[in-house]
């Protein structure tokens, strides 16, 4: 692969930062300007990223392309042919699946362009820049609501077909005015779990930038503290578990660096035993585990959604119903499938179940291979010393931990959310898959 550009052009930096901001805060745009304008913005950004790749002309040999990533995207596009939905687009829902494939490509190209063109430090810079905007505007937004508006507020542009009269579910509100009551706050993204994940990724990026000396001491620590405070104020159990898992992964990565490339047997054995204990404990003591998280045994209704999705996935178990990403509420079988407290949810709240539903067992196998190979490459990128040739090794850098730590957090989140398949989750998966593959000798 041709070396990434050493100097980032201001226009390229703005495009990459705005693209990641839109991926992280898509709900903010939709609440502010509505779906039609948001789709137009997303289309323009996707086209701009394609043009950026065309202008930069990065060279990546075929052997350096992540095969499982390409196969998963190809499978999603191919599913247009066997789509089985019933909706306004007619039997099969082929148009809905086509739009789902386009959304996958649009988010993917927003991750692919910077992954192909930017250096590791530049990637961290644009991702961190986008998250600073998300977190900074979120805290400012919640402060304005708490100090001046003083009551929950709805999106400026309402979703067509949704009844906003009478007593509304809490999930309908853009902000619930909870900042001065200790949370959970939702920020500009309008969802505590989404804001929490932005804060966790921000904490990782800002921390690694400070360790690398890529940020000034005052501002580096300012954003680290801000991200930690917002993470705490979201009170998101799912992301707190992801944060704890990421801290454990970091500990093992540091241990691996200290041990060197030889003598890592005890480390891998310890990691395996810890995983067995955690998974086994969660299964055998589910009620105690969920109680520790402050959740009901249904994980706030998630298990009810899983129980509704599994029989549907079993109907077309090999190749699935067709790729949508986001569920479309007007198409069967999603019409009324996951409704809780007057809110219709448009995801399975588990990325793996969503892949099974939409692309069948074949899709799950491909997606698992994509996740495992990406995680494996991210691990060795983090724990092995960088090497430019067979005889030249360099000191460890903090930023080589970035793919491993963020992707580990995403994988934990994927057990309770489907965000890994859409918007920022998918774009980051593309970034880690491409950059870790390109970095291998």
Rosetta blueprint (number, residue, H / E / L):
1 X L
2 X L
3 X L
4 X L
5 X L
6 X L
7 X L
8 X L
9 X L
10 X H
11 X H
12 X H
13 X H
14 X H
15 X H
16 X H
17 X H
18 X H
19 X H
20 X H
21 X H
22 X H
23 X H
24 X H
25 X L
26 X H
27 X H
28 X H
29 X H
30 X H
31 X H
32 X H
33 X H
34 X L
35 X H
36 X H
37 X H
38 X H
39 X H
40 X H
41 X H
42 X H
43 X H
44 X H
45 X H
46 X H
47 X H
48 X H
49 X H
50 X H
51 X H
52 X H
53 X H
54 X H
55 X H
56 X H
57 X L
58 X L
59 X L
60 X L
61 X L
62 X H
63 X H
64 X H
65 X L
66 X L
67 X H
68 X H
69 X H
70 X H
71 X H
72 X H
73 X H
74 X H
75 X H
76 X H
77 X H
78 X H
79 X H
80 X H
81 X H
82 X H
83 X L
84 X L
85 X E
86 X E
87 X E
88 X L
89 X L
90 X E
91 X E
92 X E
93 X L
94 X H
95 X H
96 X H
97 X H
98 X H
99 X H
100 X H
101 X H
102 X H
103 X H
104 X H
105 X H
106 X H
107 X H
108 X H
109 X H
110 X H
111 X H
112 X H
113 X H
114 X H
115 X H
116 X H
117 X H
118 X L
119 X L
120 X H
121 X H
122 X H
123 X H
124 X H
125 X H
126 X H
127 X H
128 X H
129 X H
130 X H
131 X H
132 X H
133 X H
134 X H
135 X H
136 X H
137 X H
138 X H
139 X H
140 X H
141 X H
142 X H
143 X H
144 X H
145 X H
146 X H
147 X H
148 X H
149 X H
150 X L
151 X L
152 X L
153 X E
154 X E
155 X L
156 X L
157 X L
158 X L
159 X L
160 X L
161 X L
162 X L
163 X L
164 X L
165 X L
166 X L
167 X L
168 X L
169 X L
170 X H
171 X H
172 X H
173 X E
174 X E
175 X E
176 X L
177 X L
178 X L
179 X H
180 X H
181 X H
182 X L
183 X L
184 X L
185 X L
186 X L
187 X H
188 X H
189 X H
190 X L
191 X L
192 X H
193 X H
194 X H
195 X H
196 X H
197 X H
198 X H
199 X H
200 X H
201 X H
202 X H
203 X H
204 X H
205 X H
206 X H
207 X H
208 X H
209 X H
210 X H
211 X H
212 X H
213 X L
214 X L
215 X L
216 X L
217 X H
218 X H
219 X H
220 X H
221 X H
222 X H
223 X H
224 X H
225 X H
226 X H
227 X H
228 X H
229 X H
230 X H
231 X H
232 X H
233 X H
234 X H
235 X L
236 X L
237 X H
238 X H
239 X H
240 X H
241 X H
242 X H
243 X H
244 X H
245 X H
246 X H
247 X H
248 X H
249 X H
250 X H
251 X H
252 X H
253 X H
254 X H
255 X H
256 X H
257 X H
258 X H
259 X H
260 X L
261 X L
262 X L
263 X L
264 X L
265 X H
266 X H
267 X H
268 X H
269 X H
270 X H
271 X H
272 X H
273 X H
274 X H
275 X H
276 X H
277 X H
278 X H
279 X H
280 X H
281 X H
282 X H
283 X H
284 X H
285 X L
286 X H
287 X H
288 X H
289 X H
290 X H
291 X H
292 X H
293 X L
294 X L
295 X L
296 X L
297 X L
298 X L
299 X L
300 X L
301 X L
302 X H
303 X H
304 X H
305 X H
306 X H
307 X H
308 X H
309 X H
310 X H
311 X H
312 X H
313 X H
314 X H
315 X H
316 X L
317 X L
318 X L
319 X L
320 X L
321 X L
322 X L
323 X L
324 X L
325 X L
326 X L
327 X L
328 X L
329 X L
330 X L
331 X L
332 X E
333 X L
334 X L
335 X L
336 X L
337 X L
338 X L
339 X E
340 X E
341 X L
342 X L
343 X E
344 X E
345 X L
346 X L
347 X L
348 X L
349 X L
350 X L
351 X H
352 X H
353 X H
354 X H
355 X H
356 X H
357 X H
358 X H
359 X H
360 X H
361 X H
362 X H
363 X H
364 X H
365 X H
366 X H
367 X H
368 X H
369 X H
370 X H
371 X H
372 X H
373 X H
374 X H
375 X H
376 X H
377 X H
378 X H
379 X H
380 X H
381 X H
382 X H
383 X H
384 X L
385 X L
386 X L
387 X E
388 X E
389 X E
390 X L
391 X L
392 X E
393 X E
394 X L
395 X L
396 X L
397 X L
398 X H
399 X H
400 X H
401 X H
402 X H
403 X H
404 X H
405 X H
406 X H
407 X H
408 X H
409 X H
410 X H
411 X H
412 X H
413 X H
414 X L
415 X L
416 X L
417 X L
418 X L
419 X H
420 X H
421 X H
422 X L
423 X H
424 X H
425 X H
426 X H
427 X H
428 X H
429 X H
430 X H
431 X H
432 X H
433 X H
434 X H
435 X H
436 X H
437 X H
438 X H
439 X H
440 X L
441 X L
